[in-house]
Amino acid sequence: MVSQEKFSKYAIFANGGKQYQAIEGQTVALEKIEGEAGDKIELGSILFRKLEEGKFEIGKPFVDGKITATIVKQMKEPKVIVFRFKRRGKVRVKNGHRQPKTVVRIETIA
């Protein structure tokens, strides 16, 4: 979450069932997106957009426009241990999971 600074231009968009705030020049870690580091991508599904002071657009459900971003890197989140146990049944299953993420830098909000 971003501190209480005021930004003249930002947007809220949906990706992978979650909502993210896009501010030009900042990086965001999203669900896995196919591509290599340095590739340009366009993000749609804009729910809310602030273009300038006092001018807002609220989507019903989406606003027309695109957010262009550059892939910074592909990575995985820290490992989450999944442990299943049933007493008196000799059932003990331990698995680990690392969710893939894509870090992108927001270039423009249009």
Sequence and secondary structure as in RCSB ss.txt:
>XXXX:A:sequence
MVSQEKFSKYAIFANGGKQYQAIEGQTVALEKIEGEAGDKIELGSILFRKLEEGKFEIGKPFVDGKITATIVKQM
KEPKVIVFRFKRRGKVRVKNGHRQPKTVVRIETIA
>XXXX:A:secstr
   S   SSEEEEEETTEEEEEETT EEEEE  S  TT EEEE  EEEEEEETTEEEEEEEEES  EEEEEEEEE
E   EEEEEEETTTTEEEEEEE  EEEEEEEEEE 
